[in-house]
């Protein structure tokens, strides 16, 4: 199943940087932690139960709300 087929046609952003100063200027504090925690909840479910009904997690960066979507 291809949930987001448009991903294959997205252009890479050549201006990305590993610079701490640039990262701080372009993203909110702890956003990496929020995204990682959301993703790890699915990984933990896979490890603990051997399966998951979720196929993605969306994180609203303004509110911090996390929403999961399951397989149809």
mmJSON file of the N, C-alpha and C atoms, coordinates in Angstrom:
{"data_MODEL":{"atom_site":{
"group_PDB":["ATOM","ATOM","ATOM","ATOM","ATOM","ATOM","ATOM","ATOM","ATOM","ATOM","ATOM","ATOM","ATOM","ATOM","ATOM","ATOM","ATOM","ATOM","ATOM","ATOM","ATOM","ATOM","ATOM","ATOM","ATOM","ATOM","ATOM","ATOM","ATOM","ATOM","ATOM","ATOM","ATOM","ATOM","ATOM","ATOM","ATOM","ATOM","ATOM","ATOM","ATOM","ATOM","ATOM","ATOM","ATOM","ATOM","ATOM","ATOM","ATOM","ATOM","ATOM","ATOM","ATOM","ATOM","ATOM","ATOM","ATOM","ATOM","ATOM","ATOM","ATOM","ATOM","ATOM","ATOM","ATOM","ATOM","ATOM","ATOM","ATOM","ATOM","ATOM","ATOM","ATOM","ATOM","ATOM","ATOM","ATOM","ATOM","ATOM","ATOM","ATOM","ATOM","ATOM","ATOM","ATOM","ATOM","ATOM","ATOM","ATOM","ATOM","ATOM","ATOM","ATOM","ATOM","ATOM","ATOM","ATOM","ATOM","ATOM","ATOM","ATOM","ATOM","ATOM","ATOM","ATOM","ATOM","ATOM","ATOM","ATOM","ATOM","ATOM","ATOM","ATOM","ATOM","ATOM","ATOM","ATOM","ATOM","ATOM","ATOM","ATOM","ATOM","ATOM","ATOM","ATOM","ATOM","ATOM","ATOM","ATOM","ATOM","ATOM","ATOM","ATOM","ATOM","ATOM","ATOM","ATOM","ATOM","ATOM","ATOM","ATOM","ATOM","ATOM","ATOM","ATOM","ATOM","ATOM","ATOM","ATOM","ATOM","ATOM","ATOM","ATOM","ATOM","ATOM","ATOM","ATOM","ATOM","ATOM","ATOM","ATOM","ATOM","ATOM","ATOM","ATOM","ATOM","ATOM","ATOM","ATOM","ATOM","ATOM","ATOM","ATOM","ATOM","ATOM","ATOM","ATOM","ATOM","ATOM","ATOM","ATOM","ATOM","ATOM","ATOM","ATOM","ATOM","ATOM","ATOM","ATOM","ATOM","ATOM","ATOM","ATOM","ATOM","ATOM","ATOM","ATOM","ATOM","ATOM","ATOM","ATOM","ATOM","ATOM","ATOM","ATOM","ATOM","ATOM","ATOM","ATOM","ATOM","ATOM","ATOM","ATOM","ATOM","ATOM","ATOM"],
"id":[1,2,3,4,5,6,7,8,9,10,11,12,13,14,15,16,17,18,19,20,21,22,23,24,25,26,27,28,29,30,31,32,33,34,35,36,37,38,39,40,41,42,43,44,45,46,47,48,49,50,51,52,53,54,55,56,57,58,59,60,61,62,63,64,65,66,67,68,69,70,71,72,73,74,75,76,77,78,79,80,81,82,83,84,85,86,87,88,89,90,91,92,93,94,95,96,97,98,99,100,101,102,103,104,105,106,107,108,109,110,111,112,113,114,115,116,117,118,119,120,121,122,123,124,125,126,127,128,129,130,131,132,133,134,135,136,137,138,139,140,141,142,143,144,145,146,147,148,149,150,151,152,153,154,155,156,157,158,159,160,161,162,163,164,165,166,167,168,169,170,171,172,173,174,175,176,177,178,179,180,181,182,183,184,185,186,187,188,189,190,191,192,193,194,195,196,197,198,199,200,201,202,203,204,205,206,207,208,209,210,211,212,213,214,215,216],
"type_symbol":["N","C","C","N","C","C","N","C","C","N","C","C","N","C","C","N","C","C","N","C","C","N","C","C","N","C","C","N","C","C","N","C","C","N","C","C","N","C","C","N","C","C","N","C","C","N","C","C","N","C","C","N","C","C","N","C","C","N","C","C","N","C","C","N","C","C","N","C","C","N","C","C","N","C","C","N","C","C","N","C","C","N","C","C","N","C","C","N","C","C","N","C","C","N","C","C","N","C","C","N","C","C","N","C","C","N","C","C","N","C","C","N","C","C","N","C","C","N","C","C","N","C","C","N","C","C","N","C","C","N","C","C","N","C","C","N","C","C","N","C","C","N","C","C","N","C","C","N","C","C","N","C","C","N","C","C","N","C","C","N","C","C","N","C","C","N","C","C","N","C","C","N","C","C","N","C","C","N","C","C","N","C","C","N","C","C","N","C","C","N","C","C","N","C","C","N","C","C","N","C","C","N","C","C","N","C","C","N","C","C","N","C","C","N","C","C"],
"label_atom_id":["N","CA","C","N","CA","C","N","CA","C","N","CA","C","N","CA","C","N","CA","C","N","CA","C","N","CA","C","N","CA","C","N","CA","C","N","CA","C","N","CA","C","N","CA","C","N","CA","C","N","CA","C","N","CA","C","N","CA","C","N","CA","C","N","CA","C","N","CA","C","N","CA","C","N","CA","C","N","CA","C","N","CA","C","N","CA","C","N","CA","C","N","CA","C","N","CA","C","N","CA","C","N","CA","C","N","CA","C","N","CA","C","N","CA","C","N","CA","C","N","CA","C","N","CA","C","N","CA","C","N","CA","C","N","CA","C","N","CA","C","N","CA","C","N","CA","C","N","CA","C","N","CA","C","N","CA","C","N","CA","C","N","CA","C","N","CA","C","N","CA","C","N","CA","C","N","CA","C","N","CA","C","N","CA","C","N","CA","C","N","CA","C","N","CA","C","N","CA","C","N","CA","C","N","CA","C","N","CA","C","N","CA","C","N","CA","C","N","CA","C","N","CA","C","N","CA","C","N","CA","C","N","CA","C","N","CA","C","N","CA","C","N","CA","C","N","CA","C","N","CA","C"],
"label_alt_id":[null,null,null,null,null,null,null,null,null,null,null,null,null,null,null,null,null,null,null,null,null,null,null,null,null,null,null,null,null,null,null,null,null,null,null,null,null,null,null,null,null,null,null,null,null,null,null,null,null,null,null,null,null,null,null,null,null,null,null,null,null,null,null,null,null,null,null,null,null,null,null,null,null,null,null,null,null,null,null,null,null,null,null,null,null,null,null,null,null,null,null,null,null,null,null,null,null,null,null,null,null,null,null,null,null,null,null,null,null,null,null,null,null,null,null,null,null,null,null,null,null,null,null,null,null,null,null,null,null,null,null,null,null,null,null,null,null,null,null,null,null,null,null,null,null,null,null,null,null,null,null,null,null,null,null,null,null,null,null,null,null,null,null,null,null,null,null,null,null,null,null,null,null,null,null,null,null,null,null,null,null,null,null,null,null,null,null,null,null,null,null,null,null,null,null,null,null,null,null,null,null,null,null,null,null,null,null,null,null,null,null,null,null,null,null,null],
"label_comp_id":["UNK","UNK","UNK","UNK","UNK","UNK","UNK","UNK","UNK","UNK","UNK","UNK","UNK","UNK","UNK","UNK","UNK","UNK","UNK","UNK","UNK","UNK","UNK","UNK","UNK","UNK","UNK","UNK","UNK","UNK","UNK","UNK","UNK","UNK","UNK","UNK","UNK","UNK","UNK","UNK","UNK","UNK","UNK","UNK","UNK","UNK","UNK","UNK","UNK","UNK","UNK","UNK","UNK","UNK","UNK","UNK","UNK","UNK","UNK","UNK","UNK","UNK","UNK","UNK","UNK","UNK","UNK","UNK","UNK","UNK","UNK","UNK","UNK","UNK","UNK","UNK","UNK","UNK","UNK","UNK","UNK","UNK","UNK","UNK","UNK","UNK","UNK","UNK","UNK","UNK","UNK","UNK","UNK","UNK","UNK","UNK","UNK","UNK","UNK","UNK","UNK","UNK","UNK","UNK","UNK","UNK","UNK","UNK","UNK","UNK","UNK","UNK","UNK","UNK","UNK","UNK","UNK","UNK","UNK","UNK","UNK","UNK","UNK","UNK","UNK","UNK","UNK","UNK","UNK","UNK","UNK","UNK","UNK","UNK","UNK","UNK","UNK","UNK","UNK","UNK","UNK","UNK","UNK","UNK","UNK","UNK","UNK","UNK","UNK","UNK","UNK","UNK","UNK","UNK","UNK","UNK","UNK","UNK","UNK","UNK","UNK","UNK","UNK","UNK","UNK","UNK","UNK","UNK","UNK","UNK","UNK","UNK","UNK","UNK","UNK","UNK","UNK","UNK","UNK","UNK","UNK","UNK","UNK","UNK","UNK","UNK","UNK","UNK","UNK","UNK","UNK","UNK","UNK","UNK","UNK","UNK","UNK","UNK","UNK","UNK","UNK","UNK","UNK","UNK","UNK","UNK","UNK","UNK","UNK","UNK","UNK","UNK","UNK","UNK","UNK","UNK"],
"label_asym_id":["A","A","A","A","A","A","A","A","A","A","A","A","A","A","A","A","A","A","A","A","A","A","A","A","A","A","A","A","A","A","A","A","A","A","A","A","A","A","A","A","A","A","A","A","A","A","A","A","A","A","A","A","A","A","A","A","A","A","A","A","A","A","A","A","A","A","A","A","A","A","A","A","A","A","A","A","A","A","A","A","A","A","A","A","A","A","A","A","A","A","A","A","A","A","A","A","A","A","A","A","A","A","A","A","A","A","A","A","A","A","A","A","A","A","A","A","A","A","A","A","A","A","A","A","A","A","A","A","A","A","A","A","A","A","A","A","A","A","A","A","A","A","A","A","A","A","A","A","A","A","A","A","A","A","A","A","A","A","A","A","A","A","A","A","A","A","A","A","A","A","A","A","A","A","A","A","A","A","A","A","A","A","A","A","A","A","A","A","A","A","A","A","A","A","A","A","A","A","A","A","A","A","A","A","A","A","A","A","A","A","A","A","A","A","A","A"],
"label_entity_id":["1","1","1","1","1","1","1","1","1","1","1","1","1","1","1","1","1","1","1","1","1","1","1","1","1","1","1","1","1","1","1","1","1","1","1","1","1","1","1","1","1","1","1","1","1","1","1","1","1","1","1","1","1","1","1","1","1","1","1","1","1","1","1","1","1","1","1","1","1","1","1","1","1","1","1","1","1","1","1","1","1","1","1","1","1","1","1","1","1","1","1","1","1","1","1","1","1","1","1","1","1","1","1","1","1","1","1","1","1","1","1","1","1","1","1","1","1","1","1","1","1","1","1","1","1","1","1","1","1","1","1","1","1","1","1","1","1","1","1","1","1","1","1","1","1","1","1","1","1","1","1","1","1","1","1","1","1","1","1","1","1","1","1","1","1","1","1","1","1","1","1","1","1","1","1","1","1","1","1","1","1","1","1","1","1","1","1","1","1","1","1","1","1","1","1","1","1","1","1","1","1","1","1","1","1","1","1","1","1","1","1","1","1","1","1","1"],
"label_seq_id":[1,1,1,2,2,2,3,3,3,4,4,4,5,5,5,6,6,6,7,7,7,8,8,8,9,9,9,10,10,10,11,11,11,12,12,12,13,13,13,14,14,14,15,15,15,16,16,16,17,17,17,18,18,18,19,19,19,20,20,20,21,21,21,22,22,22,23,23,23,24,24,24,25,25,25,26,26,26,27,27,27,28,28,28,29,29,29,30,30,30,31,31,31,32,32,32,33,33,33,34,34,34,35,35,35,36,36,36,37,37,37,38,38,38,39,39,39,40,40,40,41,41,41,42,42,42,43,43,43,44,44,44,45,45,45,46,46,46,47,47,47,48,48,48,49,49,49,50,50,50,51,51,51,52,52,52,53,53,53,54,54,54,55,55,55,56,56,56,57,57,57,58,58,58,59,59,59,60,60,60,61,61,61,62,62,62,63,63,63,64,64,64,65,65,65,66,66,66,67,67,67,68,68,68,69,69,69,70,70,70,71,71,71,72,72,72],
"pdbx_PDB_ins_code":[null,null,null,null,null,null,null,null,null,null,null,null,null,null,null,null,null,null,null,null,null,null,null,null,null,null,null,null,null,null,null,null,null,null,null,null,null,null,null,null,null,null,null,null,null,null,null,null,null,null,null,null,null,null,null,null,null,null,null,null,null,null,null,null,null,null,null,null,null,null,null,null,null,null,null,null,null,null,null,null,null,null,null,null,null,null,null,null,null,null,null,null,null,null,null,null,null,null,null,null,null,null,null,null,null,null,null,null,null,null,null,null,null,null,null,null,null,null,null,null,null,null,null,null,null,null,null,null,null,null,null,null,null,null,null,null,null,null,null,null,null,null,null,null,null,null,null,null,null,null,null,null,null,null,null,null,null,null,null,null,null,null,null,null,null,null,null,null,null,null,null,null,null,null,null,null,null,null,null,null,null,null,null,null,null,null,null,null,null,null,null,null,null,null,null,null,null,null,null,null,null,null,null,null,null,null,null,null,null,null,null,null,null,null,null,null],
"Cartn_x":[0.844,0.0,0.902,0.629,1.389,0.51,0.687,-0.181,0.119,1.388,1.795,2.621,2.012,2.771,3.554,3.131,3.827,5.226,5.537,6.86,7.951,7.668,8.671,9.073,8.225,8.532,9.0,9.12,9.578,11.057,11.393,12.787,13.484,14.75,15.53,15.908,15.932,16.312,17.829,18.519,19.976,20.579,19.794,20.329,20.275,19.9,19.865,21.27,21.344,22.642,22.625,23.764,23.916,24.367,24.496,24.931,23.908,24.375,23.478,22.798,23.534,22.962,21.839,22.046,21.006,19.811,20.059,18.963,18.09,18.722,17.969,17.125,17.643,16.922,15.745,15.749,14.712,13.701,13.877,12.899,12.71,11.546,11.239,12.034,12.182,12.882,12.183,12.944,12.495,11.639,11.574,10.739,11.262,12.578,13.114,12.683,12.655,12.221,10.749,9.901,8.472,8.238,8.923,8.758,9.311,10.46,11.055,10.169,9.625,8.749,7.507,6.935,5.755,6.082,7.207,7.608,7.948,8.609,8.995,7.801,6.678,5.488,5.039,5.203,4.866,5.892,7.175,8.236,8.04,7.726,7.519,6.346,5.272,4.12,4.52,5.33,5.81,6.666,7.56,8.426,7.647,6.722,5.99,4.942,4.196,3.081,3.331,4.412,4.724,3.907,3.088,2.269,1.772,1.292,0.691,-0.414,-1.397,-2.46,-2.211,-1.125,-0.822,0.138,-0.049,0.901,1.553,1.127,1.802,1.392,2.212,1.931,2.099,1.132,1.239,1.392,2.307,2.515,2.202,1.229,0.907,1.961,2.819,3.93,3.503,2.308,1.824,1.232,0.484,-0.187,0.5,1.352,1.999,1.129,-0.065,-0.984,-0.438,-0.54,-0.119,-1.343,-1.38,-2.506,-1.958,-2.493,-2.07,-3.134,-2.693,-3.61,-3.362,-4.432,-4.317,-4.483,-4.232,-4.421,-5.91,-6.293,-7.733,-8.286],
"Cartn_y":[-1.16,0.0,1.24,2.181,3.407,4.546,4.922,5.913,7.324,7.646,8.979,8.876,8.64,8.459,9.7,10.885,12.112,12.217,11.439,11.483,11.143,10.241,9.826,10.959,11.967,13.057,14.335,14.331,15.517,15.775,17.028,17.42,17.536,17.136,17.267,18.73,19.168,20.543,20.61,21.211,21.207,22.112,22.978,23.898,23.35,22.095,21.527,21.521,21.69,21.777,21.019,20.533,19.889,20.9,22.143,23.199,23.382,23.39,23.586,24.947,25.976,27.32,27.384,26.774,26.783,25.942,24.819,23.974,24.703,25.406,26.149,27.238,27.846,28.928,28.43,27.159,26.672,25.729,25.327,24.432,24.762,24.394,24.652,23.728,24.154,23.376,22.022,20.978,19.613,18.97,19.542,18.923,17.542,17.373,16.047,15.027,15.427,14.523,14.145,15.107,14.828,13.845,14.044,13.163,11.775,11.724,10.44,9.666,10.35,9.682,9.115,9.871,9.4,8.154,8.184,7.024,5.816,6.066,4.959,4.268,4.951,4.289,3.162,3.358,2.304,1.184,1.541,0.524,-0.308,0.342,-0.394,-1.367,-0.932,-1.809,-3.036,-2.824,-3.936,-4.897,-4.354,-5.208,-5.961,-5.283,-5.904,-6.905,-6.56,-7.406,-8.126,-7.762,-8.409,-7.906,-6.891,-6.319,-4.948,-4.201,-2.904,-2.645,-1.894,-1.51,-0.113,0.516,1.886,1.864,2.783,2.885,4.255,5.2,6.495,7.26,8.225,9.138,10.549,11.399,12.808,13.609,14.568,15.435,16.863,17.473,18.871,19.7,20.371,21.101,22.341,22.841,24.013,23.638,22.526,22.139,21.001,20.252,19.089,17.849,17.972,16.826,15.76,14.505,13.366,12.575,12.227,11.467,10.258,9.092,7.91,7.532,6.896,6.401,4.909,4.162,2.726,2.274,1.004,0.407,0.347,0.641,0.608,-0.801],
"Cartn_z":[0.0,0.0,0.0,-0.85,-0.926,-0.424,0.847,1.484,0.999,0.791,0.356,-0.917,-2.071,-3.31,-3.73,-3.28,-3.672,-3.071,-2.061,-1.442,-2.449,-3.355,-4.344,-5.276,-5.424,-6.359,-5.666,-4.346,-3.63,-3.899,-4.04,-4.245,-2.895,-2.849,-1.628,-1.435,-0.205,0.114,0.248,-0.72,-0.695,0.375,0.982,1.977,3.392,3.595,4.932,5.514,6.804,7.442,8.76,9.145,10.446,11.494,11.094,11.999,13.117,14.341,15.481,15.404,15.031,14.954,13.922,12.75,11.721,12.144,12.811,13.277,14.284,15.207,16.222,15.577,14.53,13.866,13.036,12.637,11.731,12.362,13.617,14.226,15.696,16.208,17.608,18.519,19.739,20.754,20.961,21.02,21.328,20.243,19.031,18.002,17.633,17.599,17.292,18.329,19.59,20.656,20.478,20.113,19.935,18.794,17.678,16.525,16.828,17.499,17.852,18.81,19.805,20.768,20.081,19.168,18.442,17.621,16.919,16.122,16.977,18.098,18.97,19.608,19.73,20.273,19.341,18.036,17.082,17.153,17.236,17.334,18.597,19.719,20.967,20.832,20.197,19.997,19.162,18.135,17.313,18.123,18.944,19.758,20.827,21.463,22.569,22.103,21.041,20.608,19.285,18.591,17.325,16.149,16.365,15.294,15.716,14.755,15.041,14.024,14.433,13.506,12.954,13.411,12.988,11.808,10.874,9.768,9.693,10.542,10.585,11.833,12.17,13.265,12.727,12.973,12.609,13.883,13.865,15.015,14.584,15.237,14.97,15.686,14.93,15.519,16.289,16.03,16.761,18.11,18.155,19.396,20.128,19.422,20.027,19.998,19.469,19.411,18.472,18.905,18.083,17.668,16.374,15.846,15.101,15.369,14.639,13.622,12.561,11.546,11.405,11.271,11.131,9.709,9.512,8.2,7.895,6.667,6.325,6.311],
"occupancy":[1.0,1.0,1.0,1.0,1.0,1.0,1.0,1.0,1.0,1.0,1.0,1.0,1.0,1.0,1.0,1.0,1.0,1.0,1.0,1.0,1.0,1.0,1.0,1.0,1.0,1.0,1.0,1.0,1.0,1.0,1.0,1.0,1.0,1.0,1.0,1.0,1.0,1.0,1.0,1.0,1.0,1.0,1.0,1.0,1.0,1.0,1.0,1.0,1.0,1.0,1.0,1.0,1.0,1.0,1.0,1.0,1.0,1.0,1.0,1.0,1.0,1.0,1.0,1.0,1.0,1.0,1.0,1.0,1.0,1.0,1.0,1.0,1.0,1.0,1.0,1.0,1.0,1.0,1.0,1.0,1.0,1.0,1.0,1.0,1.0,1.0,1.0,1.0,1.0,1.0,1.0,1.0,1.0,1.0,1.0,1.0,1.0,1.0,1.0,1.0,1.0,1.0,1.0,1.0,1.0,1.0,1.0,1.0,1.0,1.0,1.0,1.0,1.0,1.0,1.0,1.0,1.0,1.0,1.0,1.0,1.0,1.0,1.0,1.0,1.0,1.0,1.0,1.0,1.0,1.0,1.0,1.0,1.0,1.0,1.0,1.0,1.0,1.0,1.0,1.0,1.0,1.0,1.0,1.0,1.0,1.0,1.0,1.0,1.0,1.0,1.0,1.0,1.0,1.0,1.0,1.0,1.0,1.0,1.0,1.0,1.0,1.0,1.0,1.0,1.0,1.0,1.0,1.0,1.0,1.0,1.0,1.0,1.0,1.0,1.0,1.0,1.0,1.0,1.0,1.0,1.0,1.0,1.0,1.0,1.0,1.0,1.0,1.0,1.0,1.0,1.0,1.0,1.0,1.0,1.0,1.0,1.0,1.0,1.0,1.0,1.0,1.0,1.0,1.0,1.0,1.0,1.0,1.0,1.0,1.0,1.0,1.0,1.0,1.0,1.0,1.0],
"B_iso_or_equiv":[0.0,0.0,0.0,0.0,0.0,0.0,0.0,0.0,0.0,0.0,0.0,0.0,0.0,0.0,0.0,0.0,0.0,0.0,0.0,0.0,0.0,0.0,0.0,0.0,0.0,0.0,0.0,0.0,0.0,0.0,0.0,0.0,0.0,0.0,0.0,0.0,0.0,0.0,0.0,0.0,0.0,0.0,0.0,0.0,0.0,0.0,0.0,0.0,0.0,0.0,0.0,0.0,0.0,0.0,0.0,0.0,0.0,0.0,0.0,0.0,0.0,0.0,0.0,0.0,0.0,0.0,0.0,0.0,0.0,0.0,0.0,0.0,0.0,0.0,0.0,0.0,0.0,0.0,0.0,0.0,0.0,0.0,0.0,0.0,0.0,0.0,0.0,0.0,0.0,0.0,0.0,0.0,0.0,0.0,0.0,0.0,0.0,0.0,0.0,0.0,0.0,0.0,0.0,0.0,0.0,0.0,0.0,0.0,0.0,0.0,0.0,0.0,0.0,0.0,0.0,0.0,0.0,0.0,0.0,0.0,0.0,0.0,0.0,0.0,0.0,0.0,0.0,0.0,0.0,0.0,0.0,0.0,0.0,0.0,0.0,0.0,0.0,0.0,0.0,0.0,0.0,0.0,0.0,0.0,0.0,0.0,0.0,0.0,0.0,0.0,0.0,0.0,0.0,0.0,0.0,0.0,0.0,0.0,0.0,0.0,0.0,0.0,0.0,0.0,0.0,0.0,0.0,0.0,0.0,0.0,0.0,0.0,0.0,0.0,0.0,0.0,0.0,0.0,0.0,0.0,0.0,0.0,0.0,0.0,0.0,0.0,0.0,0.0,0.0,0.0,0.0,0.0,0.0,0.0,0.0,0.0,0.0,0.0,0.0,0.0,0.0,0.0,0.0,0.0,0.0,0.0,0.0,0.0,0.0,0.0,0.0,0.0,0.0,0.0,0.0,0.0],
"pdbx_formal_charge":[null,null,null,null,null,null,null,null,null,null,null,null,null,null,null,null,null,null,null,null,null,null,null,null,null,null,null,null,null,null,null,null,null,null,null,null,null,null,null,null,null,null,null,null,null,null,null,null,null,null,null,null,null,null,null,null,null,null,null,null,null,null,null,null,null,null,null,null,null,null,null,null,null,null,null,null,null,null,null,null,null,null,null,null,null,null,null,null,null,null,null,null,null,null,null,null,null,null,null,null,null,null,null,null,null,null,null,null,null,null,null,null,null,null,null,null,null,null,null,null,null,null,null,null,null,null,null,null,null,null,null,null,null,null,null,null,null,null,null,null,null,null,null,null,null,null,null,null,null,null,null,null,null,null,null,null,null,null,null,null,null,null,null,null,null,null,null,null,null,null,null,null,null,null,null,null,null,null,null,null,null,null,null,null,null,null,null,null,null,null,null,null,null,null,null,null,null,null,null,null,null,null,null,null,null,null,null,null,null,null,null,null,null,null,null,null],
"auth_seq_id":[1,1,1,2,2,2,3,3,3,4,4,4,5,5,5,6,6,6,7,7,7,8,8,8,9,9,9,10,10,10,11,11,11,12,12,12,13,13,13,14,14,14,15,15,15,16,16,16,17,17,17,18,18,18,19,19,19,20,20,20,21,21,21,22,22,22,23,23,23,24,24,24,25,25,25,26,26,26,27,27,27,28,28,28,29,29,29,30,30,30,31,31,31,32,32,32,33,33,33,34,34,34,35,35,35,36,36,36,37,37,37,38,38,38,39,39,39,40,40,40,41,41,41,42,42,42,43,43,43,44,44,44,45,45,45,46,46,46,47,47,47,48,48,48,49,49,49,50,50,50,51,51,51,52,52,52,53,53,53,54,54,54,55,55,55,56,56,56,57,57,57,58,58,58,59,59,59,60,60,60,61,61,61,62,62,62,63,63,63,64,64,64,65,65,65,66,66,66,67,67,67,68,68,68,69,69,69,70,70,70,71,71,71,72,72,72],
"auth_comp_id":["UNK","UNK","UNK","UNK","UNK","UNK","UNK","UNK","UNK","UNK","UNK","UNK","UNK","UNK","UNK","UNK","UNK","UNK","UNK","UNK","UNK","UNK","UNK","UNK","UNK","UNK","UNK","UNK","UNK","UNK","UNK","UNK","UNK","UNK","UNK","UNK","UNK","UNK","UNK","UNK","UNK","UNK","UNK","UNK","UNK","UNK","UNK","UNK","UNK","UNK","UNK","UNK","UNK","UNK","UNK","UNK","UNK","UNK","UNK","UNK","UNK","UNK","UNK","UNK","UNK","UNK","UNK","UNK","UNK","UNK","UNK","UNK","UNK","UNK","UNK","UNK","UNK","UNK","UNK","UNK","UNK","UNK","UNK","UNK","UNK","UNK","UNK","UNK","UNK","UNK","UNK","UNK","UNK","UNK","UNK","UNK","UNK","UNK","UNK","UNK","UNK","UNK","UNK","UNK","UNK","UNK","UNK","UNK","UNK","UNK","UNK","UNK","UNK","UNK","UNK","UNK","UNK","UNK","UNK","UNK","UNK","UNK","UNK","UNK","UNK","UNK","UNK","UNK","UNK","UNK","UNK","UNK","UNK","UNK","UNK","UNK","UNK","UNK","UNK","UNK","UNK","UNK","UNK","UNK","UNK","UNK","UNK","UNK","UNK","UNK","UNK","UNK","UNK","UNK","UNK","UNK","UNK","UNK","UNK","UNK","UNK","UNK","UNK","UNK","UNK","UNK","UNK","UNK","UNK","UNK","UNK","UNK","UNK","UNK","UNK","UNK","UNK","UNK","UNK","UNK","UNK","UNK","UNK","UNK","UNK","UNK","UNK","UNK","UNK","UNK","UNK","UNK","UNK","UNK","UNK","UNK","UNK","UNK","UNK","UNK","UNK","UNK","UNK","UNK","UNK","UNK","UNK","UNK","UNK","UNK","UNK","UNK","UNK","UNK","UNK","UNK"],
"auth_asym_id":["A","A","A","A","A","A","A","A","A","A","A","A","A","A","A","A","A","A","A","A","A","A","A","A","A","A","A","A","A","A","A","A","A","A","A","A","A","A","A","A","A","A","A","A","A","A","A","A","A","A","A","A","A","A","A","A","A","A","A","A","A","A","A","A","A","A","A","A","A","A","A","A","A","A","A","A","A","A","A","A","A","A","A","A","A","A","A","A","A","A","A","A","A","A","A","A","A","A","A","A","A","A","A","A","A","A","A","A","A","A","A","A","A","A","A","A","A","A","A","A","A","A","A","A","A","A","A","A","A","A","A","A","A","A","A","A","A","A","A","A","A","A","A","A","A","A","A","A","A","A","A","A","A","A","A","A","A","A","A","A","A","A","A","A","A","A","A","A","A","A","A","A","A","A","A","A","A","A","A","A","A","A","A","A","A","A","A","A","A","A","A","A","A","A","A","A","A","A","A","A","A","A","A","A","A","A","A","A","A","A","A","A","A","A","A","A"],
"auth_atom_id":["N","CA","C","N","CA","C","N","CA","C","N","CA","C","N","CA","C","N","CA","C","N","CA","C","N","CA","C","N","CA","C","N","CA","C","N","CA","C","N","CA","C","N","CA","C","N","CA","C","N","CA","C","N","CA","C","N","CA","C","N","CA","C","N","CA","C","N","CA","C","N","CA","C","N","CA","C","N","CA","C","N","CA","C","N","CA","C","N","CA","C","N","CA","C","N","CA","C","N","CA","C","N","CA","C","N","CA","C","N","CA","C","N","CA","C","N","CA","C","N","CA","C","N","CA","C","N","CA","C","N","CA","C","N","CA","C","N","CA","C","N","CA","C","N","CA","C","N","CA","C","N","CA","C","N","CA","C","N","CA","C","N","CA","C","N","CA","C","N","CA","C","N","CA","C","N","CA","C","N","CA","C","N","CA","C","N","CA","C","N","CA","C","N","CA","C","N","CA","C","N","CA","C","N","CA","C","N","CA","C","N","CA","C","N","CA","C","N","CA","C","N","CA","C","N","CA","C","N","CA","C","N","CA","C","N","CA","C","N","CA","C","N","CA","C","N","CA","C","N","CA","C"],
"pdbx_PDB_model_num":[1,1,1,1,1,1,1,1,1,1,1,1,1,1,1,1,1,1,1,1,1,1,1,1,1,1,1,1,1,1,1,1,1,1,1,1,1,1,1,1,1,1,1,1,1,1,1,1,1,1,1,1,1,1,1,1,1,1,1,1,1,1,1,1,1,1,1,1,1,1,1,1,1,1,1,1,1,1,1,1,1,1,1,1,1,1,1,1,1,1,1,1,1,1,1,1,1,1,1,1,1,1,1,1,1,1,1,1,1,1,1,1,1,1,1,1,1,1,1,1,1,1,1,1,1,1,1,1,1,1,1,1,1,1,1,1,1,1,1,1,1,1,1,1,1,1,1,1,1,1,1,1,1,1,1,1,1,1,1,1,1,1,1,1,1,1,1,1,1,1,1,1,1,1,1,1,1,1,1,1,1,1,1,1,1,1,1,1,1,1,1,1,1,1,1,1,1,1,1,1,1,1,1,1,1,1,1,1,1,1,1,1,1,1,1,1]
}}}
